[in-house]
Amino acid sequence: MRATPEARSPIDRVAAVCARAAEARWFQTTVVTAILANAVVLGLETYDGLMAEYGTLLESLDKAFLVLFVIELVIRIAAYGRRPQDFFRSGWNVFDFCVIGAVFVPGLSANATALRLIRLLRVVRLVSVVPDMRVLLSGLARSAAPIGTMMLLVVFLMYVYAIVGWVLFADVDPEQWGDVGRAMLTLFSILTLEGWIEVADTAAREGPWVWIYFISFILIGTFVVLNLVIGVLINSLEEAREEARAEREEERRREAAAQGTLGLEDRVRALRDALDDLERELIDRRPPGGPPRPG
């Protein structure tokens, strides 16, 4: 039996109000604006002349931002109603809580360096507040392993070409190719397409065929490997975006179910997703060209 709004307890009503506020666009816009304004204040405090004239005002603004962030945190925690501990299931929420609450830890506020770092972390909270930035970081984390493998491939490619370059061009241009270390640094600058024509012109004293060496390295290193890295990043970002969309949908369903407002369409969608998962599991267990394997 669904709970009517009149039957809800005051805690549930407060949680519903806070949840609507936390999800409202004006609330998120206000938080982002406050974080950006706080960043501007931190930048202004680096100027001695401005601090001497407006130091009191800047310090008051910083305290006002802290009060606003505390209110924001209280609203987001209160949105969980009878289960405020669920707020800490998200790593981003834990980060926000630690950054805002650290200023109240005894001893830290007295340390000027620690206080500056804590205030700087309040600006870094922009990453946790803006969903697209969270998706971007999640995509970068997903791509770390394949990109690391590709970076090893690039280093190996540079090492091989460095040895060849040392053999071919050490006598002509010892400053760029005198040993394998210098040769790898030269190849790294070529990989960025910065000044490679001048390096190639100097090496061309060895013969007109040297263009094969440089063009092949640029084609393999820049237009192949680096484009593969970009492809991996784009694919990881798409996966992170789909995961974030699924998490938001699942959280919305849990909140609707907890409040007794889960509609028929939501229940049908949940059943369809469960059937899709079951179908994928059966396909994974089916051997190629044969019937499904027994469980």
N, C-alpha and C positions, 0 to 999 in steps of 0.2 A: 504494500500500500504506500503510495507516494505521500511525502510530507508536504502539506500546504504551507504557504508562506506564513499563515497565522500560527501554525503549529510549531514553527521553528523556534529554537531557543535564541536568546539575545546573542550568544556567541556565534551561532550560525548566521544570523542576520548581519552582524558586524563583519564576519568573514566574507559574506557575499558582497557587501559594499566595498570592502578592501580589494577583493578579487577584481571587481569591475573597474575600480580606480587604477589598479596596477596594470590592467590590460588596456586601459584607455590610451588613445594616441596622445592626448594632451599631457598625460602623466609622463609618458616616455619622452616626449619632446621637452618637457620641463627638466627632466633629469639630464638629458643630453646637453641642453643649453647650460645648465649649472656646471656640468663637468668642463665644458669648453670655456666658460667664463672663469672657472677656477684655474684652468691652465693659463689663461691670460694674466690673471693676478699673480700666479707663480712666476711668470716671465717678467712682469713689471718689477717684482721684488729683487731681481738681479741687478737693477740699476740703482746705484748708490744715491744719485741725485733725487730720483723719485721716492726712494725710501726715506730720505731726509725730509722731504716735503709732504709726502702722502703716506708715510709708514703706518700711521694710526688707522687711516681709512682702509688701507690694504689688509691690515690685520683683522679689522672688523669684518670686512667682506669674507675673509677666509673662515672666520668663525661662523658667519651666516651660512656659508656653503656647508660647513660641517653639520649644523643644525638641520639643514634641508636634507642632507644625505641620511642622517639618523632617522628623520621622519619617514623618508622613502623606505628605509630598511624595515622599520616597524610596520608600515603598511603592507609590505610584501610578506613579512612573516605572519601578520595577522590574517592574511588572505587564506592561510592554510587551516584556519579555524581550530578545531579540537586536536589537530595533528601538526603543531608547529615544527616538530622535528623533521617532517618531510621537506621543509625548506632546505635542509642541509644535505639532501640527497644529490643535489646538483653541485658540481665542483665550482661553477661560476658563482653560485650563491655563497658558498663557503669563502671564496676569494673576496667577494664584496663585504661579507661580515667581518673578516679578519682585517681588511684594509680600513674600514670605517671604525671598527672597535679598537684598533691598535692604539689610537690616540689616547684612549682612556686607560691604557695599561700603566700602572705606576712606574715611574722612572724613565719611560720612553719619551714622554712629553718634555722632560727636563733636558734631554739630550738634543742639542740643536741639529746635529747631523741626522740622527734617526728621525726627528720630527720632519725634516725636509724630505727625507726619503718616503715617509708615510704619506705626506701631502702629495708627493709626486705620484705615488701609487693610486691615489684617488683619481688622478687624471687618467691613469692607465685603465681604470674601470670602464672607460669608454668602450673598450673591447668587449667587456661582459654585458654591457647595456645594449649595444647595437647588435641585433641578431645576425646581420650579414657579416660582421667582423668575426663573430663566433664561428660561423660556417667557414669563413676563410681560414681561420686558424685550424679548425678541424680538418679541412682539406689538406693543409700543409702537413699536419701530423700524419695523415693517412699516406701521403706521398713520400714520407721520409725514407722508408726502406727501399722502394724502387729507385728513387732519385740517388740515394747513397750508392746503389749498385752502378748506376750510370756514371756517377762521379768517379768511381774506381775505373770504369772503362775509359773515361776521359784522361785520367792520370796515366793509365797504361799507354794510351795512344800518344800522349805528349812525351812520355819517356822513350818510346820507340822512335818517334820522330826526332827527339832531342839527340839520341845517339847517332842517327843518320845525319842530322844537321852538323853535329860535331865532326863527323868524318868528312863531310863535304865542304864545310865553310869555316872550319877553325883557323885555317891559314889565311883566308881572305878577310874575315871579320872576327878576330879573336875577342873583341869586346862583347859581341852578341853570342858567339858560339864557342868560346874558349874552353868550356867544360860543360858537363851535362846539366849542372845547376843553372848556369847562365843560359844555356840553350832552352831549358824548360821555361825560364822566365820570359825569354823572347817569344816562345811559342804561346805562352799565356797571353801576352800582349797581342799577338796575331789573332788569337781566339776571340778577342774583343773587337777585332777589326780596327784597331787603333795603331796607325803608323806602320802597317805591314808592308806598304808599298816601298817605303824608304829602306826597310830591311831587305826586301827582295831585290831592290836596285843594287844595294851593296853586294849582295850574294851573287848577283848576275855576272860579276867579274869572273866567276868560275866557269861560266859558259851560258849560252842562251837556253839551255834545257832546264834551268833551275825553276822555271815557272811551274813545271810538273809537280815539284816538291811542295811548293806553297799552295797552289790551287787544290791539290788533292787533300792537304791538311785542312784547308778552309772548308772544303765541301764536306769532308767527313766530320770534322770537329764542330763546325758552326751550323751548317744547314741540315745535318742529319742528327747528331747526338743532341744538340741543344733543342731542336724541334721535338725530339722524342721526350725530352724533359718537360717541355711545355705541354705536350699531349698528356703526359702522366698527371701533371698538375690540374689540367682541365677536367680529366676524368675523376680525379680525387675530389675536386670541388663539387662535381655533379653528384657523386655518391654522398658526400657530406650534406649537401642540400636536400637530397631525398630523405636521408636519415633524420635531419632536423624537422622536415615536414611531417614525417611519420611520428616523431616524438611529440610534436605539438598536437597532432590529431589524437594520439593515444591519451595525452594528458587531458585534453578537452573531454574525451569520452569518460575518463575516470571521474572527473569533476561532475559531469552530468549524471553519471550513475550514482555518485555519492549524494547528490542533491535530489535524486528521484526524478530527474527531468530527461532521462535518456529516451528519445523518441523511437518510433518504429523504424524510421529510416536509418538511424544510427545502429540499431540492433541488427538490421538486415546487412548493413555494411560490415559490421564486425563479423557476422557469420560468413559473409562472402570472403573476407580476408582470411578467416580460419580455414575455409575450404581451399583457397588458393595455396596457403602454406602446406596443407595436407597433400594437394596435388603435386607441388614441387618436391615434397619429400618422397612421394611414390615414384616420380620420374627419376630422382637421384638414385633410388635403390634398384631401378630396372636396368639389367645388363643390356648392352647393345644387341639388337636383333633377337631378343628373347623375352620371355614373360618376366614379371617382377619376381625378384628373389624372395623366398619366404623369410619372415621375420625371425 
